[in-house]
Amino acid sequence: MTATPDDQQELEKEIEQTREQLGQTVEALAAKVDVKARAQQELGQLTARLKGKATEANRRLRLQDRANQAKQQAAQAGQQIRKRPVPAAATAGVIGALVLFFALIRRWTRRDK
């Protein structure tokens, strides 16, 4: 039994159709796998964003704690000054005199040059 040219053309046509169907099936499978990969990528990006927001929130809480501590210390210092205003004024006066003294010395040394 030998195949006629018409039979051979039909076989080639069927083979070509089968190849096209196989190619479409492979593309469909690749698309399904790609969706999974994209979902994982988006999940990774979302996780990174959430970690960043958590880090920022933690940093803000620490800054707020430090600000509260500074407020408490300032309030305590204010209470100490109210209790004993003379030593506080004397300390401020001494510091002011030292600043003025060093400023004058600096000015005099610049004139000599």
N, C-alpha and C positions, 0 to 999 in steps of 0.2 A: 504494500500500500504506500504509495507515494502521495505527498501532499500537493495539491494543486496550488497554483499561484494565488487563487482567491482564498483558499483555506489559510495559506501562509500570511496573507495580508490581514485576515481576520484575527489570527493569532497575535500578530504584531500589534494590532489595534487593541486587543484585550490586554496585552502586556503593558502597553502605554497607559491604558486606563487604570490598570492595577497600580502602576508606579505613581500616577497622579493621586489616587486614593491613599496610597501608602504615605506619600509626601504630605497630604492634608492631615492624615492621622498623626504623623510625627509633629507637625506644626501645632496641632491641637494639644498634644501632650506637652510640648515645650511651653505653650502658653500657660497651661496649668501649673507647671513647675515654676515658671516665671512669676506668677501671682504669689505663690508661696514665698519666693525669695523677696519679692517687693514687700510683702507683709512683714517679713522678718526685719527687713531694712527699716521700715517705718517704725516698727516696735523698738529697734535699737535707737533711732532718732528720738522717739518719745521718751525712752528711758533716760537718754542723755539730757534732754531738756528738763525732765522732772528732777534729776539729780542736781542739775544746775540751779533750779529754783529752790530746792531744799538747802543747798549750800548757801545761797543768797539769804534765805530766811534765817538760817542759823547765824550767819554773819551779822544780820540786822539785830537779832536777839542779843548777841554778845555786845554789840555797840550800845544797845538800849540799856543793858545791864551796867555797862561802864558809865553811861550818862547818869543813871540812877545813883550809882555809887558816888560819882562826883557831886551830884546835888546834895546827897546826904553829908558828904564831907564839908561842902560849902556851908550847909546849914549848921553843922557842928562848929565850924570856925566862926560863923556869925554869932552863935550863942556864946562862945568863949570871949569874943570881942565885946559883946554887950555886958558880960559879967565883969570883965576887967579891961575897960577902955584905955586906961593910962598906959599899960605896957604895950598894947597894940599900937597906940599913937606914937609912943617912943620908938618902937621898932620901925614903924613906917618912916619916922623922921630920920633915924640913923641910916636907913637904906637910901632915902632921898639925898642925904648929905654925901654919902659915898658916891652915888651916881654923879652928883654935881662936882665933887672933888676930882673924880677920874676924867670927867669931861673937860674940866679946866686944865688938868695936867696934859691931856692929849692935845688940847688947843695950843698950849705953850710950847710943847715939843715940836709941833708943826711949824710954828713961827720961827724957831731957831734954825730950821733947815734952809 
